[in-house]
């Protein structure tokens, strides 16, 4: 089940791994995302730590971790196609995966 934070991130946990992204509301408010700044795998995060940022043509928005854990994977597709965050914020546009 997907859970949302008050900062408009979402997290979905399966088999001890949390997948993190931003909500439809957040991507709509940002507009077209042109750059995603994400942490390296192995980065340890505490709940509410800033872990990156999304930049759009009209704004930049910091990203905050909904969980405490270690980053196990980042969505490499976003480097070449950051617009996936807009097109598919709950599927292909996920941001990071982390241990929980």
N, C-alpha and C positions, 0 to 999 in steps of 0.2 A: 504493500500500500504506500502511496506517495504522501509524504507529509510536507507541509509548507512552513516556512519561517516568516516572522513579521518583516523580514527584509526581502521577501519575495524569492528566496531560494527554495528549491524543493530537494528532498532526499528520498530515495527508494532503497530499502535494504533487502538484500537477498544473499543467503549463505555467508553472512558475516562481512559482506562488502556493500558499502553505501555508494550509490550513484547520485551525483549532485548536479543540479542544473538551475536555471532560472525560470520563473513562472511566465505564463503567457502574458499576464499583466505587465511584468517587468520588461519583457522584450518589446512589447507594444509601446511602452512609455519611452524606452531607449531609442526606438527607431532602428534603422538599418545598422547592424553591428558590422564594423569594418576591421576590428582588431580584438583579439582575445589574449590577455596576459594571464598565463596560468603557471602554477608552481611546478617544480621538477618532481618526478616520482621520488619517493623516499622522504619528502617533506613531512614533518610531523606538525599536525595542527591541533589546536584546542578549539572547543566549541566557541564560536563567535570570532575566531581569528580571521583577519583579512587574508585571503589567499590569492588574490589576483584582481583583475579589472576587465571590464568590457568597455570598449570605446565604440561609439557610433558617430554618425555624421553630426549629431547635435549635442551629445553628452558623453560623459564617462561615468561609469558606475563601479564602485568597489564591490568585490564579492566576499562574502563572509561564510565561514564554515558552519554548517548546521550540526556538526558532530565533532567529537575528538577522535583522532586516529591518524593513520599514516597514508599519504597519497600513494596508491598502487598503480594508477594509470591516469594519463590525461588524454583528452580527445584530440589526437593528432590531426584529425581531419579539419579542425577549426583553424589551423595555421593557414591553410590554403583556401578554406571556405568558411569564414566566420559567419556568413549569412545563415548557416545551418541553425544557429541559435534562434533566428527569427522564424525560419521555415518549419523547424521541428524541435521546439524547445524541450519536449518531453521524450523524444526518441533520439534522432541522430545528432541533435544539438546539445547533448549532455556535456558537462564540463570536466569533471574529475570523478575518479572512483577512489574510495578510501576504505581502510579497515575500520571496523566499529567495535 
